């Protein structure tokens, strides 16, 4: 896992991440509940928490934001940071 993936995913708990992955695979809440040994209402509560944390308005929007949009944004930030570090290193490693 890249650094930006770890940062993007840290906003959700492990259980929320597990549930969102199952939602992304098209698994119904009742099946998620059965597979995880929890109640369907608990899955709904986790889903609600996921949507709030991600600022999502639907299942599809949550999946998009978590697996596509957020890692891309963080990747761009890390690339800019990396470029800045390279520039600083070239400035301060110059023998002048």
C-alpha positions as CSV (number, residue, x, y, z in Angstrom):
1,X,0.0,0.0,0.0
2,X,1.3,3.4,-0.9
3,X,1.5,6.2,1.6
4,X,-1.4,8.2,0.1
5,X,-3.6,5.0,0.2
6,X,-2.9,4.7,3.9
7,X,-3.7,8.3,4.6
8,X,-6.9,8.2,2.5
9,X,-8.1,5.0,4.2
10,X,-7.3,6.2,7.7
11,X,-10.5,8.2,7.8
12,X,-12.6,5.1,8.1
13,X,-12.4,2.3,10.7
14,X,-11.3,-1.1,9.6
15,X,-14.9,-2.3,9.9
16,X,-16.2,0.6,7.9
17,X,-13.5,-0.1,5.2
18,X,-14.6,-3.8,5.2
19,X,-18.2,-2.9,4.8
20,X,-17.5,-0.3,2.1
21,X,-15.5,-2.9,0.2
22,X,-18.4,-5.3,0.3
23,X,-20.8,-2.5,-0.8
24,X,-18.4,-1.7,-3.7
25,X,-18.7,-5.4,-4.7
26,X,-22.5,-5.1,-4.8
27,X,-23.2,-7.1,-1.6
28,X,-26.6,-6.4,0.0
29,X,-26.7,-5.1,3.6
30,X,-28.4,-8.3,4.8
31,X,-25.7,-10.4,3.2
32,X,-23.0,-8.1,4.7
33,X,-24.6,-8.5,8.1
34,X,-24.8,-12.3,7.8
35,X,-21.2,-12.6,6.5
36,X,-19.8,-10.4,9.3
37,X,-22.1,-11.8,12.1
38,X,-23.7,-8.5,12.8
39,X,-27.3,-7.1,12.5
40,X,-28.5,-5.4,9.3
41,X,-29.2,-2.3,11.3
42,X,-25.5,-2.2,12.4
43,X,-24.5,-2.4,8.7
44,X,-26.8,0.5,8.0
45,X,-25.3,2.5,10.9
46,X,-21.8,1.8,9.6
47,X,-22.9,2.9,6.1
48,X,-24.4,6.1,7.4
49,X,-21.1,6.8,9.2
50,X,-19.1,6.1,6.0
51,X,-21.3,8.5,4.0
52,X,-20.9,11.2,6.6
53,X,-17.2,10.8,6.9
54,X,-16.7,10.9,3.1
55,X,-19.4,13.5,2.4
56,X,-21.1,11.1,0.1
57,X,-24.7,11.2,-0.9
58,X,-25.1,7.6,-2.1
59,X,-23.4,4.2,-2.1
60,X,-21.9,4.8,-5.5
61,X,-20.7,8.2,-4.5
62,X,-19.0,6.8,-1.4
63,X,-17.3,4.1,-3.4
64,X,-16.1,6.7,-5.9
65,X,-14.8,9.1,-3.3
66,X,-13.0,6.5,-1.2
67,X,-11.5,4.3,-3.9
68,X,-10.9,6.8,-6.7
69,X,-11.2,10.5,-5.8
70,X,-9.5,10.6,-2.4
71,X,-6.4,8.6,-3.3
72,X,-6.0,10.6,-6.5
73,X,-6.1,13.9,-4.5
74,X,-3.7,12.7,-1.9
75,X,-1.4,11.3,-4.7
76,X,-1.3,14.8,-6.3
77,X,-0.4,16.4,-2.9
78,X,2.3,13.9,-2.3
79,X,3.7,14.4,-5.8
80,X,3.9,18.2,-5.2
81,X,5.5,17.6,-1.9
82,X,8.0,15.2,-3.5
83,X,8.8,17.8,-6.2
84,X,9.4,20.5,-3.5
85,X,11.7,18.2,-1.5
86,X,13.7,17.5,-4.7
87,X,14.0,21.3,-5.4
88,X,15.1,22.0,-1.8
89,X,17.6,19.2,-1.9
90,X,19.1,20.5,-5.1
91,X,19.4,24.0,-3.6
92,X,21.0,22.9,-0.4
93,X,23.3,20.3,-1.9
94,X,24.7,22.8,-4.3
95,X,28.4,23.3,-3.4
96,X,28.2,27.2,-3.6
